[in-house]
Amino acid sequence: MNDEMHAVGEGPRHEVTLDEGAAGATVPAGRVVESEFASVAVRLDEQGNSVRLRVEDLRSGRVRFLDALELETVVWLEDGHLTQLLDPSHERWRG
């Protein structure tokens, strides 16, 4: 595995391929990044006008596409802004 993609101390990552599970669930081809709090599949999407990162929440099936500007913005976020984004009660768990 490429050391740049898997730094020491990161959560488990593994390759996945299109797979029909026993319950009929489909995991998209790409790479799964997971921890005790989340499990997402990531891959490059080349179908649009430019390459984007496709991120799928494997619990809900929700998909988000991030372009280069959006990814760069995440890199430049101050810790306080990122902490607010990581708070599941802020958006994810609203009733």
C-alpha positions in Angstrom: 0.0 0.0 0.0 1.2 3.5 -0.8 2.7 5.1 2.4 1.3 8.5 1.4 -2.2 7.2 1.4 -1.9 5.3 4.7 -0.1 7.2 7.4 0.7 5.6 10.8 -2.1 6.0 13.3 -4.9 6.3 10.8 -8.0 4.1 10.9 -8.4 0.9 8.9 -8.5 1.2 5.1 -9.1 -1.5 2.6 -9.8 -2.0 -1.1 -13.3 -2.9 -2.0 -14.9 -3.9 -5.3 -18.5 -3.9 -6.5 -20.1 -6.6 -4.2 -23.6 -7.8 -3.8 -24.0 -8.7 -0.1 -26.4 -11.2 1.3 -29.0 -8.5 1.9 -28.5 -7.1 -1.6 -26.4 -4.2 -0.4 -23.9 -2.9 -2.9 -20.6 -1.4 -2.0 -19.2 0.9 -4.7 -15.7 0.2 -6.1 -13.1 2.3 -4.4 -11.5 2.5 -0.9 -13.3 2.3 2.4 -12.2 4.6 5.2 -13.7 3.7 8.6 -13.4 4.2 12.3 -15.6 3.4 15.2 -17.7 6.5 14.3 -18.1 6.3 10.5 -17.6 4.2 7.4 -17.3 5.8 4.0 -16.4 4.7 0.5 -14.2 7.1 -1.5 -13.2 7.1 -5.1 -12.5 9.5 -7.9 -15.4 10.4 -10.2 -14.4 11.4 -13.7 -18.0 11.7 -15.1 -18.3 15.5 -14.6 -16.5 18.4 -16.2 -13.5 17.8 -13.9 -12.4 15.0 -11.6 -14.2 15.0 -8.2 -13.9 12.9 -5.1 -17.0 10.8 -4.6 -17.7 10.1 -0.9 -20.5 7.7 0.2 -21.7 7.2 3.8 -22.0 3.4 3.9 -24.6 3.5 6.7 -27.1 5.9 5.0 -26.1 5.6 1.3 -25.8 9.4 1.1 -23.3 10.6 -1.5 -21.4 13.8 -1.8 -19.1 14.9 -4.6 -16.2 17.3 -3.7 -14.3 19.2 -6.3 -10.7 20.6 -5.9 -11.9 23.9 -4.4 -14.1 22.2 -1.8 -11.2 19.8 -0.9 -8.8 22.7 -0.6 -11.2 24.5 1.6 -11.3 21.6 4.1 -7.5 21.7 4.2 -7.5 25.4 5.1 -10.3 25.3 7.7 -9.3 26.4 11.1 -9.7 23.7 13.8 -12.8 25.5 15.3 -14.7 25.3 12.0 -13.8 21.7 11.5 -14.9 20.8 15.1 -18.3 22.3 14.4 -18.6 20.3 11.2 -17.7 17.1 13.1 -20.5 17.6 15.7 -23.2 15.1 14.6 -25.9 16.9 16.6 -25.3 20.0 14.5 -26.8 18.5 11.3 -26.8 14.7 11.1 -28.9 13.7 14.0 -31.6 16.4 13.9 -35.1 15.0 14.1 
